[in-house]
C-alpha cells in the first residue's frame, strides 16, 4: 500500500516552530504555526517538471489517517473502470457518504492517498461513515473530459452500487479537485441525474479565467500580482505552467467552457479561499456567478491564508479553524446536527489500502 510522509512533514514543521517561523512575507497577526507553515511551503517550491511532480505527490501526505479508519480499494464497472479508495470511519452514520476529489497535483499529478488523512478527518468529525476518494485519470495524456467522467462514474457507484441516496451524499474537492467537483456537478445536471446534497469547493484552481466574458487572463488578475510572493502553496508562475500543459489541448478548454457556462440547477455550495491566494480573484468571481445563478452559496475568505491551507489542519490553528467551518457546513447540509460532533483526532497511522 501507499504510505504517507505525514511524520516527516510534522518533524520539519516542528523545527520551523522551534525557530519561531521567519517568513518575512506574512503579517505578525498570524500564529507562529501559520508562519512556520508558510516557511515550510516556501522552502519546498513546486517544480515545473511532470516527472518530479508525480514522484513527489505520489508519496507526500499532509496528514496521516485518524485512528479507527479503514482504507480499501474498489473499482467501478464502467467502460473505463475507475479506482476508488474507500475510507470507512467505523463510527459514522452509515446512510451518509462523501465523494472526495483530490488536488495535490493540479490535474497532472497526485492520487487519493495523498489527501486521505484530510478526507477521513472531515468525515470523522462530521459523523459520516464512508468517503469515496476517486483516482481520476491524469492529464495531459488523458483529456479533462476523461477526468470528469471518472468522477461521474464514482458518484454513480455511490448511488447505484453502494446504495446511498443523493440527498445523503456530499462532494468535496480541494484545489484542482474543486474545479473537477464543479465540472462533475454540471455534467450530472446535464445528464439529468439527481444532485447530491451539496458540494464544498476548497480553493478551486485551474481555468477560472473563463468566469469572465471575454476570458480574463490569469496573469492580469490583481490577486496574481499582489500575492505572487505570498502564496507559496500555489505560485502564479507554477499555475501558468500547469495551465499551459493542460489547455494546449483545445478539447480540454472546450470541456472547461462547457462545464462552467452556467451554474443554474446546482446544489448548495460552500466555497472557500485564502486572501493570500494568487487565484483569489477567480474564486471570488466563481462565488459571485453562482450566487447570481440563484444558488445557495456560503463563501468564506480567510485572511492571510495561502492556497488549500485547510489540509494542514494538524499544523496550525488557522487551518484547523477553517476545517471546523467545513465540518459544520457538512453536518448542516447532511442534516447530522443531532449527531454528536467528534473531537479532532491525533494519530500517527499511515494510509495503506488493502
MARLUMDO-106136 format. One record per residue: z, y, x of N, C-alpha, C in turn; residue in three letters. Coordinates in steps of 0.05 Angstrom, whole numbers. Example, Ala and Ser with C-alpha at 12.3 -4.5 7.8 and 13.67 -1.06 7.14 Angstrom:
% MARLUMDO-106136
   n.c3   n.c2   n.c1  ca.c3  ca.c2  ca.c1   c.c3   c.c2   c.c1   r
    156   -114    264    156    -90    246    156    -66    264 ala
    142    -45    257    143    -21    273    157      1    258 ser
//
This chain:
% MARLUMDO-106136
   n.c3   n.c2   n.c1  ca.c3  ca.c2  ca.c1   c.c3   c.c2   c.c1   r
      0    -24     16      0      0      0      0     25     17 unk
     -3     48      4     -4     74     17     24     84     21 unk
     31     92     45     57    103     50     54    133     54 unk
     73    149     43     71    178     46     85    187     71 unk
     81    212     78     94    224    102    116    243     93 unk
    129    237     70    149    254     59    172    259     79 unk
    181    238     93    203    241    111    196    259    135 unk
    171    255    145    163    271    168    161    301    160 unk
    150    307    137    148    335    129    175    347    124 unk
    194    331    114    221    341    109    234    348    136 unk
    230    331    156    241    336    183    230    362    195 unk
    204    366    193    192    390    203    203    414    189 unk
    206    412    162    215    434    146    244    441    153 unk
    261    421    158    289    427    165    291    442    191 unk
    273    436    210    272    450    235    265    479    231 unk
    247    485    213    239    512    206    263    527    195 unk
    278    514    177    301    527    165    322    534    186 unk
    326    515    204    346    519    225    338    544    242 unk
    312    549    244    303    572    260    303    597    243 unk
    310    595    217    312    618    200    285    628    189 unk
    266    611    188    239    619    179    225    634    202 unk
    212    656    195    199    671    216    171    680    209 unk
    161    674    186    135    683    177    136    713    170 unk
    121    729    184    123    758    181    107    768    157 unk
     92    751    144     75    760    122     88    757     94 unk
    113    749     94    127    746     68    150    765     66 unk
    158    773     42    180    792     39    207    780     43 unk
    227    797     49    254    788     53    267    776     28 unk
    256    784      4    268    774    -21    262    744    -26 unk
    245    732    -10    240    703    -12    264    689      1 unk
    269    665     -9    290    649      3    283    640     31 unk
    303    633     47    297    622     73    279    598     72 unk
    284    581     51    268    557     48    239    564     43 unk
    234    584     26    206    592     20    193    603     44 unk
    207    619     60    195    629     85    189    607    105 unk
    207    587    106    202    564    123    178    548    114 unk
    175    546     87    152    532     76    126    546     84 unk
    126    573     82    102    589     89     96    584    119 unk
    116    583    136    112    578    164    100    551    169 unk
    110    530    154    101    503    158     72    501    150 unk
     64    513    128     36    512    120     18    527    139 unk
     27    550    149     11    565    167      7    551    194 unk
     27    535    201     26    520    227      6    497    226 unk
     -2    488    202    -20    466    199    -44    474    182 unk
    -61    492    192    -83    502    175   -103    481    168 unk
   -115    484    144   -135    465    135   -160    468    153 unk
   -171    445    160   -194    445    178   -219    441    161 unk
   -240    456    169   -266    454    154   -282    431    165 unk
   -271    407    161   -283    382    171   -277    360    151 unk
   -298    349    139   -294    329    118   -279    305    127 unk
   -286    294    150   -272    271    161   -243    276    166 unk
   -237    299    178   -209    306    183   -194    308    157 unk
   -205    322    137   -191    325    111   -185    299     98 unk
   -203    280     99   -199    255     86   -178    238    101 unk
   -177    240    127   -156    226    141   -129    238    135 unk
   -127    264    135   -101    277    131    -91    274    102 unk
   -108    280     82   -100    279     55    -96    250     45 unk
   -108    231     60   -103    204     53    -76    193     61 unk
    -63    208     78    -37    200     88    -14    216     79 unk
    -18    242     76      4    260     71     15    257     43 unk
     41    262     40     54    264     14     75    284     15 unk
     76    302     -4     95    324     -3    122    316    -15 unk
    124    293    -28    149    284    -38    148    253    -42 unk
    169    239    -35    169    210    -40    174    204    -69 unk
    169    180    -77    174    172   -105    204    173   -111 unk
    212    183   -135    240    182   -142    249    153   -145 unk
    275    149   -145    286    122   -150    278    113   -177 unk
    277     87   -181    271     74   -207    244     82   -217 unk
    224     85   -199    197     89   -207    180     67   -194 unk
    164     53   -210    147     31   -201    118     40   -201 unk
    103     34   -180     75     41   -178     58     16   -177 unk
     35     17   -192     17     -6   -192    -12      4   -197 unk
    -31    -12   -188    -59     -5   -191    -71    -18   -216 unk
    -87     -4   -231   -103    -15   -253   -131     -5   -251 unk
   -150    -18   -264   -178    -10   -264   -188     -7   -293 unk
   -203     14   -298   -216     17   -324   -239     -2   -326 unk
   -249     -7   -350   -270    -26   -354   -297    -13   -360 unk
   -300     12   -352   -325     26   -358   -348     17   -340 unk
   -371     30   -342   -394     23   -326   -387     25   -296 unk
   -373     47   -289   -363     51   -262   -333     49   -264 unk
   -322     26   -257   -293     22   -260   -278     42   -243 unk
   -258     55   -255   -242     75   -242   -214     65   -236 unk
   -205     70   -211   -178     62   -204   -158     82   -214 unk
   -136     72   -225   -114     88   -235    -88     78   -222 unk
    -72     96   -212    -45     89   -202    -26     94   -226 unk
    -15     73   -236      4     75   -258     32     77   -247 unk
     46     99   -254     74    104   -246     91    100   -271 unk
    110     81   -269    128     75   -291    156     85   -284 unk
    167    103   -300    193    115   -293    216     97   -302 unk
    211     76   -318    230     56   -326    251     67   -346 unk
    256     94   -346    276    105   -364    265    123   -385 unk
    239    130   -384    227    149   -403    221    137   -430 unk
    211    155   -448    203    146   -474    176    133   -473 unk
    174    108   -482    150     92   -478    126    102   -493 unk
    130    117   -515    107    127   -530     93    150   -516 unk
    106    163   -497     95    186   -484     81    179   -457 unk
     60    194   -450     46    189   -425     33    214   -414 unk
     28    214   -389     15    236   -375     -9    226   -360 unk
    -32    240   -363    -55    235   -346    -53    256   -324 unk
    -49    247   -299    -46    265   -276    -71    265   -259 unk
    -82    289   -254   -106    292   -238   -100    307   -212 unk
   -102    293   -190    -92    304   -164   -111    325   -153 unk
   -100    342   -136   -115    361   -120   -116    350    -91 unk
   -101    364    -73    -97    355    -46   -123    346    -33 unk
   -143    364    -33   -169    357    -21   -192    371    -33 unk
   -188    388    -53   -209    406    -64   -234    391    -72 unk
   -230    368    -85   -252    351    -96   -266    335    -74 unk
   -264    342    -49   -278    328    -28   -260    309    -12 unk
   -234    309    -18   -215    291     -5   -191    287    -23 unk
   -173    270    -14   -148    265    -29   -149    240    -45 unk
   -125    232    -55   -122    209    -72    -96    212    -88 unk
    -92    195   -109    -69    197   -126    -42    194   -110 unk
    -42    177    -90    -17    171    -75     -6    196    -63 unk
    -23    215    -54    -13    239    -41      5    256    -58 unk
      1    255    -85     18    271   -103     34    255   -122 unk
     36    229   -116     50    211   -135     79    218   -138 unk
     92    227   -117    120    235   -119    124    258   -137 unk
    107    278   -136    108    301   -154    103    293   -182 unk
     82    278   -187     75    269   -214     98    253   -226 unk
    110    235   -211    132    219   -221    156    235   -227 unk
    161    256   -211    185    272   -216    182    289   -241 unk
    158    299   -246    153    314   -271    159    295   -295 unk
    148    271   -294    152    252   -316    181    244   -319 unk
    194    239   -297    222    230   -298    240    252   -310 unk
    236    277   -301    253    298   -312    247    304   -341 unk
    221    301   -349    213    307   -376    221    285   -396 unk
    225    260   -385    231    238   -403    207    222   -411 unk
    186    223   -395    161    209   -401    161    183   -385 unk
    153    161   -397    155    135   -384    132    130   -365 unk
    107    137   -372     84    128   -357     67    152   -348 unk
     58    151   -323     40    171   -312     15    156   -301 unk
     -8    164   -310    -33    151   -302    -47    171   -283 unk
    -47    165   -257    -59    182   -236    -87    171   -229 unk
   -107    187   -236   -134    177   -234   -146    182   -206 unk
   -159    162   -195   -172    164   -169   -202    170   -174 unk
   -208    194   -180   -236    201   -187   -254    201   -162 unk
   -280    198   -167   -299    197   -145   -300    225   -131 unk
   -302    224   -105   -301    249    -89   -329    260    -84 unk
   -331    286    -81   -355    299    -73   -355    302    -42 unk
   -378    308    -29   -404    313    -41   -422    289    -45 unk
   -413    265    -37   -431    241    -40   -433    233    -69 unk
   -415    242    -86   -417    239   -115   -420    267   -128 unk
   -428    267   -153   -431    292   -167   -405    300   -182 unk
   -402    326   -187   -379    335   -202   -378    321   -230 unk
   -402    316   -241   -403    303   -267   -390    275   -265 unk
   -393    261   -242   -381    235   -239   -351    236   -239 unk
   -340    257   -225   -311    260   -224   -300    265   -251 unk
   -313    282   -267   -305    287   -294   -306    262   -311 unk
   -327    246   -308   -330    221   -322   -306    202   -317 unk
   -298    201   -292   -275    184   -284   -250    193   -298 unk
   -245    219   -300   -222    229   -314   -223    223   -344 unk
   -247    226   -355   -250    219   -384   -245    190   -388 unk
   -255    172   -370   -250    144   -373   -220    137   -371 unk
   -206    151   -354   -177    147   -351   -163    154   -377 unk
   -172    177   -389   -160    185   -415   -166    165   -437 unk
   -191    155   -438   -198    135   -457   -182    109   -454 unk
   -176    102   -429   -160     79   -423   -132     83   -435 unk
   -120    106   -431    -94    112   -441    -93    109   -471 unk
   -114    119   -484   -114    119   -514   -122     91   -525 unk
   -143     79   -515   -154     55   -527   -142     29   -517 unk
   -135     28   -491   -125      4   -479    -94      4   -478 unk
    -83     26   -467    -54     28   -466    -41     34   -493 unk
    -58     44   -512    -48     47   -539    -32     72   -545 unk
    -35     93   -528    -20    118   -533    -35    135   -553 unk
    -20    148   -571    -32    167   -590    -38    193   -575 unk
    -61    206   -580    -68    230   -565    -46    252   -566 unk
    -32    254   -589    -11    274   -591     13    268   -574 unk
     14    244   -562     35    237   -544     27    237   -515 unk
      4    250   -509     -7    250   -482    -10    278   -472 unk
     -2    283   -447     -7    308   -433    -26    303   -410 unk
    -43    323   -404    -59    323   -380    -47    344   -361 unk
    -42    336   -336    -32    355   -316    -50    353   -292 unk
    -60    376   -283    -77    377   -260    -67    399   -240 unk
    -69    393   -214    -59    412   -194    -83    419   -176 unk
    -86    445   -171   -107    456   -153   -135    448   -164 unk
   -151    435   -148   -177    427   -158   -174    407   -180 unk
   -152    392   -181   -146    374   -204   -143    389   -230 unk
   -133    414   -228   -130    431   -252   -157    438   -263 unk
   -176    444   -245   -203    450   -254   -216    425   -266 unk
   -212    402   -254   -221    377   -266   -209    372   -294 unk
   -183    379   -296   -170    375   -322   -183    392   -343 unk
   -190    417   -336   -204    435   -355   -231    424   -363 unk
   -246    415   -343   -272    403   -349   -270    377   -365 unk
   -249    362   -361   -244    338   -376   -240    345   -406 unk
   -224    366   -410   -218    375   -438   -244    383   -452 unk
   -261    399   -439   -285    408   -452   -304    384   -457 unk
   -304    365   -439   -321    341   -443   -311    325   -467 unk
   -284    321   -469   -272    307   -492   -279    321   -518 unk
   -277    348   -517   -284    363   -541   -313    359   -549 unk
   -331    361   -530   -359    358   -536   -367    330   -545 unk
   -350    310   -537   -355    282   -545   -343    277   -573 unk
   -328    296   -583   -315    292   -609   -290    276   -608 unk
   -278    272   -584   -254    256   -582   -229    273   -588 unk
   -208    259   -597   -183    273   -603   -171    284   -577 unk
   -161    309   -580   -149    323   -557   -121    313   -552 unk
   -112    315   -526    -84    309   -520    -66    332   -531 unk
    -40    328   -529    -22    348   -540    -24    374   -525 unk
    -31    374   -500    -34    398   -484    -42    391   -456 unk
    -45    412   -440    -53    408   -412    -40    430   -395 unk
    -30    422   -372    -18    441   -352    -38    444   -329 unk
    -46    468   -324    -65    474   -302    -49    489   -280 unk
    -42    475   -259    -26    486   -238    -44    497   -215 unk
    -45    523   -212    -62    535   -191    -91    525   -191 unk
   -105    528   -214   -133    518   -215   -150    533   -194 unk
   -168    518   -181   -184    529   -160   -211    514   -159 unk
   -231    527   -147   -258    517   -143   -276    525   -167 unk
   -293    544   -163   -313    551   -183   -305    571   -204 unk
   -283    584   -201   -274    603   -222   -292    628   -223 unk
   -311    631   -205   -329    653   -206   -344    655   -233 unk
   -349    632   -245   -365    632   -270   -349    642   -294 unk
   -324    649   -290   -308    661   -312   -320    688   -320 unk
   -334    701   -301   -346    727   -306   -376    724   -312 unk
   -386    743   -327   -415    745   -332   -425    772   -324 unk
   -442    773   -303   -451    751   -286   -429    741   -268 unk
   -432    718   -256   -411    707   -238   -403    727   -217 unk
   -377    728   -211   -367    747   -192   -359    732   -167 unk
   -373    736   -144   -368    720   -120   -339    721   -111 unk
   -329    698   -102   -301    695    -95   -293    715    -73 unk
   -310    720    -53   -302    737    -31   -300    766    -39 unk
   -309    773    -64   -307    801    -73   -282    806    -90 unk
   -267    784    -96   -243    788   -112   -222    803    -95 unk
   -208    822   -108   -186    836    -93   -165    816    -83 unk
   -158    796    -99   -138    777    -90   -147    761    -66 unk
   -173    756    -63   -184    742    -40   -179    758    -15 unk
   -183    785    -17   -180    802      6   -150    808     11 unk
   -135    814    -10   -107    822     -7    -89    799      3 unk
    -96    774     -5    -79    752      2    -89    734     24 unk
   -110    743     38   -122    725     58   -103    719     81 unk
    -82    735     86    -63    729    107    -37    719     95 unk
    -36    715     69    -11    706     55    -13    678     44 unk
    -36    669     37    -40    643     24    -48    622     45 unk
    -28    611     60    -35    591     80    -42    564     67 unk
    -33    560     42    -39    535     29    -68    532     21 unk
    -81    554     15   -110    553      7   -124    578     16 unk
   -129    581     43   -140    605     54   -168    611     42 unk
   -175    636     41   -201    644     29   -225    632     44 unk
   -223    631     70   -246    620     86   -250    590     80 unk
   -227    576     77   -229    547     70   -241    543     43 unk
   -232    560     23   -243    558     -4   -273    562     -4 unk
   -283    582     11   -311    587     12   -326    564     25 unk
   -315    551     45   -328    528     58   -330    505     39 unk
   -308    499     24   -309    477      5   -329    482    -16 unk
   -330    506    -27   -349    512    -48   -378    510    -38 unk
   -382    516    -13   -408    512     -1   -416    482      0 unk
   -396    465      5   -400    436      6   -407    425    -22 unk
   -395    437    -43   -398    427    -70   -422    438    -84 unk
   -425    465    -83   -445    478   -100   -472    482    -87 unk
   -476    469    -64   -504    467    -53   -519    448    -71 unk
   -505    432    -87   -517    414   -107   -519    429   -133 unk
   -543    435   -142   -546    452   -166   -535    438   -191 unk
   -535    411   -191   -524    396   -214   -494    401   -217 unk
   -480    404   -194   -452    410   -195   -447    437   -207 unk
   -463    456   -199   -460    483   -210   -466    483   -240 unk
   -486    468   -249   -492    466   -277   -469    454   -293 unk
   -457    432   -282   -434    419   -295   -411    439   -298 unk
   -407    455   -278   -385    475   -280   -391    496   -301 unk
   -415    506   -301   -422    527   -321   -421    516   -349 unk
   -431    492   -353   -430    480   -380   -401    475   -389 unk
   -384    465   -371   -357    459   -378   -340    483   -383 unk
   -346    505   -370   -329    529   -373   -342    551   -391 unk
   -363    543   -405   -377    563   -421   -361    572   -445 unk
   -343    555   -455   -327    561   -478   -301    545   -478 unk
   -279    559   -485   -253    545   -486   -245    540   -515 unk
   -262    546   -534   -255    541   -562   -250    512   -567 unk
   -229    506   -582   -223    479   -590   -206    463   -571 unk
   -197    476   -550   -180    461   -531   -150    462   -540 unk
   -134    444   -530   -106    443   -538    -89    465   -524 unk
    -64    467   -530    -47    486   -516    -47    483   -486 unk
    -46    505   -471    -48    504   -442    -24    519   -429 unk
    -15    507   -407      5    520   -390     -9    525   -364 unk
    -14    551   -357    -30    558   -334    -12    574   -315 unk
    -10    565   -289      7    578   -270     -8    585   -245 unk
      2    606   -231     -9    614   -205     13    628   -190 unk
      8    634   -165     26    649   -148     14    676   -141 unk
     30    697   -139     19    724   -133      7    726   -106 unk
     12    707    -88      0    707    -61    -24    689    -59 unk
    -34    679    -82    -58    661    -81    -83    678    -77 unk
   -101    668    -61   -128    680    -59   -143    678    -85 unk
   -137    657   -100   -150    652   -126   -137    666   -150 unk
   -118    683   -145   -102    695   -166   -120    708   -188 unk
   -139    724   -179   -156    738   -199   -171    719   -217 unk
   -181    697   -206   -196    678   -222   -178    664   -242 unk
   -153    657   -234   -135    644   -252   -127    663   -275 unk
   -123    688   -269   -117    708   -290   -140    710   -309 unk
   -164    711   -299   -188    713   -316   -190    688   -334 unk
   -184    664   -323   -185    640   -339   -164    641   -361 unk
   -140    649   -355   -119    651   -376   -127    671   -398 unk
   -139    693   -389   -148    714   -409   -170    703   -426 unk
   -189    688   -415   -211    677   -430   -201    657   -450 unk
   -182    640   -442   -171    620   -461   -155    633   -483 unk
   -141    655   -477   -126    669   -497   -146    682   -517 unk
   -167    694   -507   -187    707   -524   -201    686   -543 unk
   -203    661   -533   -215    640   -549   -196    630   -571 unk
   -172    641   -572   -153    633   -593   -135    610   -586 unk
   -134    602   -560   -117    580   -553    -88    589   -550 unk
    -70    570   -553    -42    575   -547    -38    572   -517 unk
    -35    595   -504    -33    595   -475     -7    606   -465 unk
      7    592   -448     30    602   -434     22    606   -405 unk
     23    631   -396     14    637   -369     38    647   -353 unk
     40    636   -328     62    644   -310     50    651   -283 unk
     57    675   -273     50    683   -246     77    686   -231 unk
     80    671   -209    105    670   -194    102    688   -170 unk
    120    707   -167    119    727   -146    122    714   -118 unk
    106    724    -99    108    717    -71    101    687    -66 unk
     90    673    -85     85    644    -81     56    639    -74 unk
     51    618    -58     25    610    -50     13    589    -69 unk
    -11    580    -61    -25    561    -77    -10    535    -81 unk
     -8    525   -105      4    499   -112     32    495   -100 unk
     47    516    -99     74    515    -87     93    496   -102 unk
     87    490   -127    106    473   -143    109    446   -131 unk
     88    435   -118     90    408   -108    111    405    -85 unk
    120    428    -74    140    427    -53    168    432    -65 unk
    173    420    -89    198    425   -103    222    416    -88 unk
    219    397    -69    242    387    -54    248    406    -30 unk
    230    425    -25    233    442     -1    244    470     -6 unk
    240    481    -29    250    508    -33    257    513    -63 unk
    276    531    -68    286    535    -95    266    547   -113 unk
    247    564   -103    227    575   -120    208    554   -131 unk
    202    534   -115    185    512   -124    199    495   -145 unk
    224    490   -141    240    474   -160    243    488   -186 unk
    247    515   -185    250    531   -209    224    530   -225 unk
    201    532   -212    175    530   -225    171    503   -237 unk
    180    482   -223    178    455   -234    194    452   -259 unk
    217    465   -260    233    464   -284    219    477   -308 unk
    204    499   -303    187    511   -324    167    491   -334 unk
    154    477   -316    134    457   -324    146    435   -341 unk
    170    426   -332    184    405   -347    191    414   -375 unk
    202    438   -377    210    449   -403    186    451   -422 unk
    163    461   -411    139    463   -428    129    435   -436 unk
    130    416   -418    122    388   -423    139    376   -445 unk
    165    380   -443    184    368   -463    179    381   -490 unk
    174    407   -491    169    420   -517    143    411   -529 unk
    122    409   -512     95    402   -522     95    373   -532 unk
    110    356   -519    111    327   -527    134    322   -546 unk
    147    343   -555    169    340   -574    191    321   -564 unk
    199    326   -539    220    310   -527    246    325   -523 unk
    249    348   -537    272    365   -532    298    352   -541 unk
    296    331   -558    321    317   -567    329    295   -547 unk
    313    290   -526    319    270   -506    334    284   -483 unk
    356    274   -473    370    287   -450    351    291   -427 unk
    352    315   -415    335    321   -392    347    309   -366 unk
    331    297   -350    340    284   -325    345    305   -304 unk
    365    301   -287    370    319   -265    351    313   -242 unk
    348    332   -224    329    327   -201    337    302   -185 unk
    318    288   -176    322    263   -161    321    269   -131 unk
    338    256   -116    336    257    -86    331    228    -78 unk
    309    224    -65    302    197    -58    286    197    -32 unk
    288    175    -17    273    172      8    253    149      6 unk
    248    140    -19    230    118    -23    201    127    -18 unk
    183    108    -15    155    114    -10    138    103    -32 unk
    113    113    -33     94    104    -53     80     80    -43 unk
     83     58    -56     70     33    -49     61     19    -74 unk
     35     16    -77     24      4   -102     21    -26    -99 unk
     31    -40   -119     28    -69   -119      2    -78   -131 unk
//
